[in-house]
């Protein structure tokens, strides 16, 4: 059954997944820090839920920022080819001249997050099945077989393919899994601090760290 997200403005979007293999990317809690977070979740469920939602929003912004930077952390992606960066293909297909500064294109706008009260978790993923399909392809990388029609198209737009070219390889540009792997502990600390702030502001527990 399809899941959905309702925004603060009341608009509803489907929620799909994030990882390149189609599995949802979930914020996990482990090790010693995880035991403390589980305690916070048990003692302050309302504040913990609020912190998780905030962490989902923050991670979504981080993912979008990494896309604009050309890759997460130090794992910089292969740059776009000259024709793609120059929007030669967009022009040839009559598509809008949207700046192509990164490989994900408009998918940067198709990232969302979903809070699950039952499992006390937040998942980050795509807002449509088409975005999930394309996003997974771009993260895995793929090869495109050159057909006669494709060869004629490339020649017509001024980007002729070498005679011996039979495959065009698009390199994988991982995003979700790399970001989660590098930022998992920072996310845990973010949630912990958010719960502390909420408890402190409530005035109910002056002893909160």
KOLLUMVEX-237887 format. One record per residue: residue number from 0; z, y, x of N, C-alpha, C in turn; chain. Coordinates in pm, 1 decimal. Atoms other than C-alpha are relative to their C-alpha. Layout:
(rec NUM; (Z; Y; X); (Z; Y; X); (Z; Y; X); A);
...
END
This chain:
(rec 0; (0.0; -119.3; 85.4); (0.0; 0.0; 0.0); (0.0; 123.9; 88.7); A);
(rec 1; (12.1; -120.3; -82.3); (-95.0; 340.0; 141.5); (125.9; 85.2; -9.9); A);
(rec 2; (-112.5; -91.0; -3.2); (186.0; 569.0; 246.9); (-52.5; 142.3; -6.1); A);
(rec 3; (43.8; -139.1; 5.5); (179.8; 944.0; 214.2); (108.2; 91.9; 51.7); A);
(rec 4; (-89.9; -106.1; -46.0); (334.8; 1261.9; 348.3); (-14.4; 115.9; -97.0); A);
(rec 5; (4.1; -119.8; 82.6); (427.7; 1556.9; 128.7); (49.3; 116.5; 84.5); A);
(rec 6; (-37.3; -114.4; -81.5); (432.5; 1888.9; 311.4); (92.3; 92.9; -76.9); A);
(rec 7; (-88.1; -96.8; 64.7); (667.7; 2176.7; 241.0); (-74.1; 81.0; -104.4); A);
(rec 8; (80.6; -74.2; 96.9); (379.1; 2338.6; 52.9); (-39.1; -87.5; -118.9); A);
(rec 9; (28.0; 87.9; 112.2); (355.9; 2036.5; -177.5); (-129.2; -78.1; 11.1); A);
(rec 10; (124.4; 74.4; -17.0); (30.7; 1897.7; -38.5); (29.8; -140.1; 50.9); A);
(rec 11; (-23.0; 139.0; -37.9); (3.5; 1520.4; 4.6); (-113.1; -48.9; 90.3); A);
(rec 12; (97.0; 56.3; -92.2); (-168.8; 1341.0; 292.5); (30.9; -149.1; 19.7); A);
(rec 13; (-28.4; 139.7; -36.1); (-211.6; 971.0; 370.7); (60.7; -4.4; 139.1); A);
(rec 14; (-56.5; 17.5; -134.1); (-15.9; 845.6; 670.1); (-47.1; -134.8; 50.3); A);
(rec 15; (59.2; 124.4; -48.0); (-181.1; 584.8; 887.6); (76.4; -52.7; 120.6); A);
(rec 16; (-65.0; 54.3; -118.5); (-80.5; 510.1; 1248.1); (-30.9; 85.8; 120.1); A);
(rec 17; (23.0; -80.1; -118.4); (-78.3; 639.3; 1603.0); (-56.9; -73.7; 118.2); A);
(rec 18; (36.6; 70.3; -121.9); (-124.5; 374.2; 1868.8); (-144.3; -44.6; 5.8); A);
(rec 19; (139.1; 40.2; -14.8); (-460.5; 267.3; 2010.2); (-30.4; -136.1; -58.4); A);
(rec 20; (23.0; 131.7; 56.9); (-414.2; -86.5; 1878.0); (27.8; -4.8; -150.1); A);
(rec 21; (-19.1; -5.1; 144.2); (-339.0; 27.3; 1523.5); (143.7; -10.3; -45.6); A);
(rec 22; (-140.2; 7.9; 39.0); (41.4; -8.9; 1530.9); (60.0; 139.5; -4.8); A);
(rec 23; (-63.3; -131.4; 10.9); (252.6; 284.3; 1417.5); (86.5; 26.2; 122.2); A);
(rec 24; (-84.7; -39.7; -112.1); (426.5; 473.4; 1697.7); (133.5; 44.3; -57.3); A);
(rec 25; (-131.8; -25.6; 56.5); (797.2; 471.2; 1622.2); (95.1; 49.2; 108.8); A);
(rec 26; (-102.5; -44.7; -93.0); (1075.7; 664.2; 1791.8); (107.5; -107.8; 5.6); A);
(rec 27; (-97.0; 107.7; -13.1); (1303.7; 393.7; 1929.2); (126.1; 48.8; 70.0); A);
(rec 28; (-129.1; -33.0; -58.5); (1666.3; 403.4; 2035.7); (50.7; -122.5; 74.2); A);
(rec 29; (-47.3; 115.1; -75.6); (1792.0; 178.1; 2317.3); (97.9; 43.2; 108.8); A);
(rec 30; (-91.3; -21.8; -111.5); (2027.4; 143.4; 2616.6); (130.2; 67.7; -45.8); A);
(rec 31; (-129.4; -59.4; 31.1); (2364.1; 323.7; 2636.3); (-10.5; 117.5; -93.8); A);
(rec 32; (19.2; -115.3; 85.6); (2235.4; 643.4; 2480.2); (-27.4; -40.4; -142.2); A);
(rec 33; (31.8; 49.2; 133.4); (2111.0; 438.5; 2188.3); (124.0; -36.2; -78.8); A);
(rec 34; (-124.0; 36.0; 69.4); (2457.4; 309.4; 2108.2); (69.2; 124.3; -54.2); A);
(rec 35; (-62.8; -124.0; 46.8); (2586.0; 665.3; 2083.8); (-77.1; 57.9; -117.9); A);
(rec 36; (79.6; -51.2; 111.4); (2296.6; 769.2; 1860.9); (23.1; -82.1; -126.2); A);
(rec 37; (-28.1; 83.1; 117.6); (2362.2; 473.6; 1632.0); (135.0; 37.1; -61.8); A);
(rec 38; (-130.5; -43.5; 50.8); (2721.2; 589.9; 1605.3); (-14.1; 131.7; -75.2); A);
(rec 39; (23.9; -127.0; 68.4); (2605.8; 941.3; 1517.8); (-66.1; -23.0; -135.6); A);
(rec 40; (71.1; 29.0; 125.1); (2371.4; 796.7; 1254.9); (95.4; -54.0; -106.0); A);
(rec 41; (-95.3; 59.5; 93.8); (2659.3; 602.1; 1099.3); (101.0; 102.0; -50.7); A);
(rec 42; (-105.2; -94.7; 38.0); (2911.9; 887.6; 1099.6); (-53.4; 128.0; -63.1); A);
(rec 43; (58.1; -124.2; 52.5); (2679.1; 1178.6; 1022.3); (-143.1; -26.3; -48.3); A);
(rec 44; (134.5; 39.2; 44.3); (2385.0; 1033.3; 825.9); (-88.1; 117.2; -41.8); A);
(rec 45; (79.4; -114.1; 45.1); (2274.4; 1363.6; 672.2); (-51.5; 80.7; 119.0); A);
(rec 46; (39.1; -76.0; -118.9); (2274.8; 1547.3; 1004.7); (-97.8; -78.6; 86.1); A);
(rec 47; (88.6; 84.0; -80.8); (2107.2; 1253.0; 1177.6); (-140.7; -2.7; -59.4); A);
(rec 48; (130.5; -0.6; 66.3); (1827.0; 1241.4; 918.9); (-73.2; 131.2; 27.5); A);
(rec 49; (59.6; -131.8; -27.5); (1767.7; 1613.4; 966.7); (-49.6; 7.9; 143.7); A);
(rec 50; (38.5; -2.2; -141.2); (1757.9; 1567.2; 1345.9); (-124.9; -84.4; 24.2); A);
(rec 51; (117.9; 86.0; -15.5); (1505.0; 1283.2; 1318.8); (-126.3; 70.1; -48.9); A);
(rec 52; (116.0; -72.4; 53.4); (1273.0; 1490.5; 1102.2); (-42.5; 110.6; 96.4); A);
(rec 53; (30.0; -105.8; -95.7); (1299.0; 1776.7; 1350.3); (-66.8; -57.6; 124.7); A);
(rec 54; (58.6; 64.1; -117.4); (1219.6; 1537.3; 1636.5); (-144.3; -42.1; -27.9); A);
(rec 55; (137.0; 35.1; 36.4); (910.9; 1414.6; 1449.3); (-91.6; 120.9; 6.1); A);
(rec 56; (78.3; -124.6; -4.2); (789.4; 1771.0; 1408.4); (-24.5; 43.1; 144.4); A);
(rec 57; (12.1; -42.1; -139.8); (858.5; 1847.9; 1775.9); (-96.4; -90.2; 76.5); A);
(rec 58; (89.1; 91.7; -70.2); (678.5; 1535.2; 1896.5); (-144.7; 23.3; -41.4); A);
(rec 59; (135.9; -32.7; 45.8); (377.4; 1621.2; 1682.6); (-53.8; 121.3; 75.7); A);
(rec 60; (42.9; -118.3; -74.7); (364.1; 1963.0; 1849.9); (-27.3; -34.3; 146.0); A);
(rec 61; (20.8; 41.0; -138.8); (398.4; 1800.8; 2192.5); (-133.5; -72.4; 16.2); A);
(rec 62; (125.5; 74.8; -5.8); (109.5; 1564.4; 2121.4); (-119.5; 94.8; -7.6); A);
(rec 63; (108.8; -95.9; 12.1); (-112.1; 1850.8; 2010.3); (-12.9; 84.3; 126.5); A);
(rec 64; (4.0; -77.5; -122.8); (-15.4; 2051.8; 2317.7); (-62.1; -77.9; 114.4); A);
(rec 65; (56.7; 82.9; -105.5); (-102.7; 1760.9; 2547.3); (-150.3; -17.6; -17.6); A);
(rec 66; (144.4; 8.3; 24.2); (-442.5; 1729.2; 2381.0); (-68.6; 124.3; 54.2); A);
(rec 67; (60.5; -125.0; -45.8); (-516.4; 2094.2; 2448.9); (2.9; 12.7; 152.6); A);
(rec 68; (-8.8; -5.7; -145.5); (-402.3; 2050.8; 2810.8); (-93.4; -98.5; 68.0); A);
(rec 69; (91.6; 96.5; -58.7); (-645.0; 1762.7; 2860.5); (64.3; -129.8; 41.9); A);
(rec 70; (-66.4; 126.1; -29.5); (-401.7; 1473.6; 2869.7); (149.7; 16.5; 11.8); A);
(rec 71; (-146.0; -9.1; -4.5); (-28.5; 1393.2; 2856.1); (57.0; -6.2; 140.2); A);
(rec 72; (-68.4; 1.8; -128.0); (191.9; 1473.1; 3153.6); (-95.7; 11.6; 116.8); A);
(rec 73; (87.0; 2.5; -117.4); (28.0; 1391.8; 3484.4); (-123.8; -85.1; -23.9); A);
(rec 74; (112.9; 89.0; 29.1); (-214.8; 1150.1; 3318.8); (-116.6; 79.0; -58.8); A);
(rec 75; (110.1; -81.8; 47.9); (-506.4; 1389.5; 3294.5); (-121.3; -85.7; -33.6); A);
(rec 76; (116.9; 76.7; 43.0); (-807.5; 1256.8; 3105.4); (-123.8; 37.0; 80.0); A);
(rec 77; (130.8; -33.4; -55.2); (-1161.1; 1238.1; 3234.4); (-54.2; 118.8; -78.6); A);
(rec 78; (50.4; -117.7; 72.1); (-1321.4; 1574.5; 3151.6); (-121.8; -34.0; -84.5); A);
(rec 79; (120.2; 17.6; 81.1); (-1590.1; 1606.4; 2888.8); (-124.2; 16.2; 86.6); A);
(rec 80; (126.4; -17.4; -71.0); (-1946.8; 1570.5; 3008.3); (-52.7; 140.7; -27.1); A);
(rec 81; (56.6; -133.6; 16.6); (-2145.2; 1891.6; 3050.6); (-62.9; 22.4; -136.7); A);
(rec 82; (61.2; -18.3; 132.3); (-2355.1; 1839.5; 2734.8); (101.5; 5.8; -113.3); A);
(rec 83; (-101.6; -3.6; 104.7); (-2045.3; 1766.6; 2525.7); (78.2; 130.6; 4.9); A);
(rec 84; (-75.3; -124.6; -13.5); (-1851.1; 2062.2; 2663.2); (-83.5; 119.7; -43.3); A);
(rec 85; (89.3; -109.7; 38.3); (-2155.0; 2284.8; 2606.7); (-46.4; -8.0; -143.9); A);
(rec 86; (30.3; 18.1; 143.5); (-2182.4; 2158.3; 2246.2); (-148.7; -21.8; -26.0); A);
(rec 87; (142.9; 27.0; 16.4); (-2542.3; 2050.0; 2302.2); (-23.3; -95.8; -115.8); A);
(rec 88; (16.8; 98.8; 105.9); (-2500.1; 1751.4; 2070.7); (33.7; 58.3; -136.8); A);
(rec 89; (-35.2; -64.8; 126.6); (-2326.9; 1957.8; 1800.8); (-115.5; 86.3; -49.8); A);
(rec 90; (111.8; -86.3; 37.9); (-2613.6; 2206.1; 1803.8); (-118.0; -82.8; -50.1); A);
(rec 91; (114.3; 83.3; 36.5); (-2874.3; 1930.7; 1786.4); (18.5; -64.2; -137.6); A);
(rec 92; (-28.6; 63.0; 129.3); (-2700.6; 1773.6; 1484.5); (28.1; 102.2; -109.4); A);
(rec 93; (-25.8; -103.0; 99.4); (-2655.4; 2108.5; 1310.2); (145.4; 13.1; -38.4); A);
(rec 94; (-143.3; -8.2; 27.8); (-2277.1; 2087.2; 1333.3); (54.1; 136.6; 41.4); A);
(rec 95; (-59.1; -129.2; -37.0); (-2051.8; 2396.5; 1352.8); (32.0; 4.0; 149.1); A);
(rec 96; (-26.5; -12.7; -143.5); (-2006.9; 2530.0; 1706.3); (149.7; 17.9; 25.2); A);
(rec 97; (-143.8; -1.0; -25.2); (-1640.4; 2440.8; 1732.3); (22.4; -20.9; 149.3); A);
(rec 98; (-23.3; 16.1; -144.2); (-1510.9; 2483.1; 2089.1); (38.9; -142.9; 35.2); A);
(rec 99; (-29.7; 135.3; -43.3); (-1508.5; 2148.2; 2265.2); (68.8; 5.0; 136.5); A);
(rec 100; (-72.7; -9.2; -126.1); (-1240.5; 2191.6; 2528.5); (74.7; -128.7; 32.3); A);
(rec 101; (-69.1; 126.2; -22.4); (-1093.8; 1842.3; 2490.0); (-70.4; -111.1; -78.4); A);
(rec 102; (73.4; 110.7; 62.2); (-1221.3; 1494.5; 2389.0); (37.8; -30.2; -144.2); A);
(rec 103; (-44.9; 36.8; 134.9); (-1019.3; 1467.1; 2066.2); (-62.3; 85.9; -110.2); A);
(rec 104; (63.1; -83.7; 102.0); (-1208.7; 1747.9; 1890.1); (98.3; 43.6; -107.1); A);
(rec 105; (-84.4; -44.9; 109.9); (-1068.6; 1829.2; 1546.8); (112.0; -98.5; -34.4); A);
(rec 106; (-108.0; 95.5; 24.9); (-844.6; 1520.3; 1555.7); (136.4; 58.3; 34.0); A);
(rec 107; (-126.7; -63.3; -35.0); (-580.8; 1747.2; 1705.2); (73.8; 47.7; -124.8); A);
(rec 108; (-61.4; -47.5; 124.9); (-520.2; 1870.8; 1350.2); (40.5; -114.7; -91.8); A);
(rec 109; (-21.3; 114.2; 88.8); (-494.9; 1519.4; 1205.4); (119.6; -84.4; 40.4); A);
(rec 110; (-120.7; 71.9; -41.1); (-159.0; 1421.9; 1358.8); (114.9; 40.5; -91.8); A);
(rec 111; (-114.1; -28.4; 86.8); (141.8; 1392.5; 1128.7); (117.2; -88.6; 34.8); A);
(rec 112; (-115.8; 85.2; -22.1); (487.0; 1236.7; 1116.7); (62.3; -36.0; -133.9); A);
(rec 113; (-59.0; 48.6; 124.8); (675.1; 1037.2; 853.2); (141.1; -52.2; 26.8); A);
(rec 114; (-139.2; 42.7; -11.4); (1050.3; 992.5; 816.8); (24.8; -116.8; -94.2); A);
(rec 115; (-33.2; 117.6; 79.7); (1175.0; 654.1; 692.9); (151.6; -7.9; -11.7); A);
(rec 116; (-145.1; -2.8; 19.7); (1523.2; 681.4; 544.2); (59.9; -139.3; 11.4); A);
(rec 117; (-52.9; 136.4; -1.8); (1563.4; 303.5; 512.4); (31.0; -50.3; 139.4); A);
(rec 118; (-19.5; 47.2; -137.9); (1523.7; 231.2; 883.3); (51.8; 109.4; 92.3); A);
(rec 119; (-44.4; -115.7; -77.9); (1644.0; 573.7; 1000.0); (-89.7; 18.3; 123.2); A);
(rec 120; (96.0; -15.3; -108.4); (1331.1; 627.2; 1204.4); (-108.1; 99.4; -40.0); A);
(rec 121; (113.4; -88.1; 23.3); (1034.1; 859.4; 1239.2); (-121.1; -60.2; 68.8); A);
(rec 122; (124.8; 47.3; -58.6); (678.1; 745.0; 1295.4); (-98.1; 116.0; 9.8); A);
(rec 123; (99.4; -104.6; -21.9); (399.2; 962.2; 1429.2); (-136.9; -64.7; -2.6); A);
(rec 124; (131.8; 60.5; 10.8); (37.7; 894.7; 1338.9); (-103.8; 93.8; -56.8); A);
(rec 125; (113.8; -76.5; 50.4); (-287.0; 1006.0; 1180.2); (11.3; 25.0; -149.0); A);
(rec 126; (-7.2; -39.4; 140.7); (-337.5; 1172.6; 843.0); (-117.3; -50.0; -83.4); A);
(rec 127; (107.7; 61.3; 78.0); (-647.4; 977.9; 739.0); (-46.1; -125.7; 71.8); A);
(rec 128; (49.8; 123.6; -60.3); (-805.1; 637.5; 796.6); (-115.6; 28.2; 95.0); A);
(rec 129; (111.7; -32.4; -88.6); (-1114.8; 795.6; 948.9); (52.1; 57.6; 132.0); A);
(rec 130; (-59.4; -54.8; -122.0); (-898.1; 990.6; 1195.8); (64.3; -111.1; 82.1); A);
(rec 131; (-62.7; 111.7; -70.6); (-706.3; 672.3; 1281.2); (-104.7; -84.7; 71.5); A);
(rec 132; (106.2; 80.9; -59.9); (-1028.4; 482.3; 1346.4); (-58.4; 69.4; 122.8); A);
(rec 133; (59.2; -73.5; -110.3); (-1178.9; 752.9; 1563.7); (101.9; 20.5; 113.3); A);
(rec 134; (-102.8; -20.5; -100.6); (-850.0; 825.5; 1740.3); (27.2; -125.6; 80.8); A);
(rec 135; (-21.0; 126.4; -70.2); (-801.5; 458.3; 1825.3); (-114.6; -28.2; 96.4); A);
(rec 136; (116.2; 20.4; -86.2); (-1154.9; 437.0; 1964.2); (8.9; 86.9; 125.1); A);
(rec 137; (-6.2; -92.0; -112.5); (-1103.1; 742.2; 2183.1); (112.0; -35.9; 97.8); A);
(rec 138; (-109.2; 39.3; -88.2); (-773.1; 610.7; 2316.6); (-32.5; -126.9; 79.0); A);
(rec 139; (37.9; 124.7; -68.3); (-914.7; 267.6; 2401.2); (-117.9; 19.2; 93.9); A);
(rec 140; (126.2; -10.9; -71.6); (-1252.0; 385.1; 2526.5); (-99.4; -99.4; -57.8); A);
(rec 141; (100.9; 89.8; 55.6); (-1579.6; 222.4; 2429.6); (-133.4; 19.1; 70.7); A);
(rec 142; (133.9; -6.1; -56.9); (-1938.2; 153.1; 2533.7); (-102.2; 4.8; -112.8); A);
(rec 143; (105.5; -15.1; 100.3); (-2247.7; 254.8; 2338.7); (-132.2; -47.4; 60.2); A);
(rec 144; (127.6; 50.2; -49.7); (-2570.9; 62.7; 2381.1); (-111.2; 101.4; -28.3); A);
(rec 145; (107.9; -96.9; 12.6); (-2870.2; 287.4; 2439.3); (-119.6; -64.9; -69.0); A);
(rec 146; (116.7; 47.6; 74.0); (-3145.2; 230.9; 2183.3); (-118.8; 91.7; 28.5); A);
(rec 147; (118.9; -83.7; -19.1); (-3500.5; 363.7; 2188.5); (14.9; 132.0; -76.1); A);
(rec 148; (-19.9; -120.1; 80.2); (-3411.0; 608.4; 1911.8); (96.3; 95.7; 70.6); A);
(rec 149; (-96.4; -82.6; -71.0); (-3110.0; 733.1; 2109.5); (-63.0; 63.4; 123.3); A);
(rec 150; (65.7; -51.9; -119.8); (-3319.8; 771.3; 2421.9); (-91.8; 117.0; -35.3); A);
(rec 151; (89.4; -108.4; 44.6); (-3575.4; 981.9; 2230.2); (80.7; 123.5; -38.9); A);
(rec 152; (-86.2; -110.9; 41.1); (-3293.3; 1194.5; 2085.3); (51.3; 76.7; 122.0); A);
(rec 153; (-50.7; -64.9; -121.2); (-3142.3; 1264.8; 2425.9); (-110.6; 78.1; 71.1); A);
(rec 154; (110.9; -68.8; -65.2); (-3484.2; 1353.7; 2565.1); (-36.0; 128.0; -76.2); A);
(rec 155; (38.8; -114.1; 83.0); (-3555.4; 1588.3; 2271.4); (96.9; 117.0; 14.2); A);
(rec 156; (-97.0; -109.5; -10.4); (-3235.0; 1789.2; 2322.6); (18.9; 44.7; 145.6); A);
(rec 157; (-4.8; -44.6; -138.7); (-3292.0; 1823.8; 2695.6); (102.7; -68.6; 87.1); A);
(rec 158; (-96.1; 76.9; -79.6); (-3048.9; 1560.2; 2821.4); (-58.2; -140.2; 21.0); A);
(rec 159; (65.4; 130.5; -16.3); (-3280.3; 1278.4; 2932.7); (88.3; -100.2; 72.0); A);
(rec 160; (-77.4; 106.3; -62.9); (-3120.5; 946.9; 3021.9); (-82.5; -64.5; 111.5); A);
(rec 161; (68.8; 69.0; -108.0); (-3202.9; 771.5; 3347.0); (-64.0; -127.2; -53.9); A);
(rec 162; (77.4; 113.6; 51.0); (-3457.4; 491.7; 3298.5); (82.9; -128.0; -3.7); A);
(rec 163; (-77.9; 123.5; -6.3); (-3209.9; 221.2; 3398.1); (127.8; 1.7; -82.4); A);
(rec 164; (-123.2; -9.2; 79.6); (-2932.2; 341.5; 3165.9); (-11.6; -81.1; -127.9); A);
(rec 165; (0.7; 83.3; 120.7); (-2862.7; 76.6; 2903.3); (129.0; 15.5; -80.8); A);
(rec 166; (-127.9; -20.0; 67.5); (-2499.0; 160.5; 2820.6); (57.8; 135.8; 38.1); A);
(rec 167; (-73.8; -124.0; -26.9); (-2308.1; 487.1; 2787.3); (147.0; -31.4; -20.3); A);
(rec 168; (-141.9; 34.7; 6.1); (-1940.9; 439.7; 2865.2); (85.4; 124.0; -25.5); A);
(rec 169; (-96.8; -105.6; 29.7); (-1677.7; 661.1; 2706.7); (136.2; -47.5; 47.9); A);
(rec 170; (-127.5; 48.0; -55.1); (-1355.3; 630.0; 2910.6); (115.0; 13.1; -99.0); A);
(rec 171; (-117.7; -7.2; 85.1); (-1027.3; 559.3; 2737.3); (86.5; 119.3; 37.4); A);
(rec 172; (-87.2; -115.8; -23.6); (-797.1; 858.8; 2697.3); (125.8; -18.5; -84.7); A);
(rec 173; (-120.5; 34.6; 74.8); (-457.4; 727.9; 2592.7); (85.2; 123.6; -25.7); A);
(rec 174; (-81.7; -115.4; 38.2); (-226.8; 970.7; 2413.8); (136.5; -43.2; -50.2); A);
(rec 175; (-126.5; 30.2; 66.6); (41.0; 831.3; 2181.9); (93.4; -84.4; 86.9); A);
(rec 176; (-87.3; 88.9; -75.8); (173.3; 545.8; 2395.0); (48.9; 65.1; 128.3); A);
(rec 177; (-39.6; -67.5; -124.1); (175.0; 753.4; 2714.2); (106.8; 105.1; -26.6); A);
(rec 178; (-98.0; -103.8; 34.0); (360.7; 1041.5; 2548.7); (135.4; -62.1; -33.3); A);
(rec 179; (-126.2; 63.0; 37.4); (622.1; 810.1; 2397.6); (69.2; -61.2; 120.7); A);
(rec 180; (-57.5; 63.7; -118.9); (672.7; 626.1; 2726.7); (66.3; 103.3; 91.1); A);
(rec 181; (-51.9; -102.9; -89.9); (727.9; 949.1; 2920.3); (110.6; 84.6; -62.2); A);
(rec 182; (-93.1; -94.1; 63.8); (937.8; 1133.2; 2662.4); (107.2; -66.1; -85.1); A);
(rec 183; (-94.8; 68.8; 87.6); (1147.9; 867.2; 2497.4); (143.2; 48.1; 21.0); A);
(rec 184; (-138.0; -42.1; -26.0); (1473.3; 967.8; 2668.9); (20.9; 146.4; -38.0); A);
(rec 185; (-11.5; -140.8; 38.7); (1405.1; 1337.5; 2614.5); (12.2; 12.5; -151.1); A);
(rec 186; (-7.5; -1.8; 146.2); (1354.8; 1265.4; 2244.0); (140.2; -38.5; -45.6); A);
(rec 187; (-136.0; 41.8; 35.6); (1688.6; 1082.5; 2226.9); (99.2; 115.3; 20.8); A);
(rec 188; (-89.6; -112.1; -27.4); (1862.7; 1379.9; 2387.3); (-22.1; 112.0; -100.7); A);
(rec 189; (33.4; -102.6; 99.7); (1683.4; 1615.9; 2147.3); (71.3; -31.4; -131.6); A);
(rec 190; (-64.2; 40.2; 125.5); (1813.1; 1418.5; 1847.7); (150.9; 18.2; 10.3); A);
(rec 191; (-144.3; -13.1; -21.8); (2164.3; 1406.9; 1991.4); (43.8; 146.3; -9.9); A);
(rec 192; (-35.1; -142.2; 2.6); (2170.7; 1784.7; 2045.3); (-14.0; 59.6; -139.7); A);
(rec 193; (19.9; -50.3; 135.8); (2034.3; 1851.0; 1697.2); (115.1; -40.6; -91.7); A);
(rec 194; (-113.0; 45.2; 81.7); (2308.8; 1640.5; 1538.2); (124.7; 81.1; 35.7); A);
(rec 195; (-115.8; -79.9; -43.0); (2573.2; 1821.4; 1746.7); (-5.3; 140.7; -59.2); A);
(rec 196; (14.9; -136.3; 52.3); (2434.7; 2159.6; 1640.7); (28.8; 5.0; -149.2); A);
(rec 197; (-20.7; 1.3; 145.5); (2430.5; 2065.0; 1272.9); (146.5; -17.2; -36.2); A);
(rec 198; (-141.1; 24.4; 27.8); (2786.5; 1932.6; 1280.2); (83.0; 123.3; 34.0); A);
(rec 199; (-73.9; -119.0; -42.3); (2910.7; 2237.4; 1470.0); (-17.1; 114.0; -101.0); A);
(rec 200; (27.1; -109.1; 93.5); (2744.6; 2480.6; 1228.6); (63.3; -24.4; -136.0); A);
(rec 201; (-58.1; 29.8; 131.1); (2884.8; 2299.4; 927.7); (147.0; 44.4; -7.2); A);
(rec 202; (-139.4; -40.6; -2.2); (3238.1; 2393.7; 1039.6); (97.2; -110.2; -39.4); A);
(rec 203; (-85.3; 109.8; 44.3); (3367.1; 2054.8; 925.7); (68.0; -69.8; 116.7); A);
(rec 204; (-52.9; 71.6; -115.8); (3422.3; 1913.6; 1274.1); (-6.2; 92.4; 120.4); A);
(rec 205; (-1.5; -96.3; -109.8); (3521.3; 2178.9; 1524.8); (-0.5; -66.5; 136.5); A);
(rec 206; (-9.2; 70.4; -127.3); (3561.8; 1909.5; 1792.2); (-133.8; -49.1; 49.6); A);
(rec 207; (130.2; 56.0; -39.0); (3193.2; 1816.7; 1798.4); (-48.0; 60.2; 131.2); A);
(rec 208; (46.6; -45.7; -132.6); (3042.9; 1836.9; 2148.7); (-115.6; 96.1; -12.3); A);
END
